[in-house]
Amino acid sequence: MNYNDPKLLESHILNYFGCTSLKNLPPLPPTLKELNCEQCTRLVSLPNPLPPFLEKLDCSGCINLISLPPLPATCKKLNCKDC
């Protein structure tokens, strides 16, 4: 990812819903507040560390996700159903 792109730096939500070929996520923008990886069935890991201001993480249906990195204190909602 190009963190010099102003649009990306302002991103607060990333939606990878249903990206079935995705195995690993790239580094995430530090401003990210919501990350949706729902139904990314080949996803095996998330970046470590997660963005410091992340409030919502949905990785439900990620059947190959082995573990989660430490969650930031700002994380208020976590959905890992069927992982």
QUINORFEN-V614396 format. One record per helix or strand of 2 or more residues. SS is the DSSP state (H for helix, E for strand). FROM is the first residue (numbers start at 1). LEN is the number of residues. Records with the same first field share a line. If there is no record, write none. Layout:
# QUINORFEN-V614396
SS->FROM-LEN  FROM-LEN
This chain:
# QUINORFEN-V614396
H->6-4
E->13-3  34-3  56-3  77-3
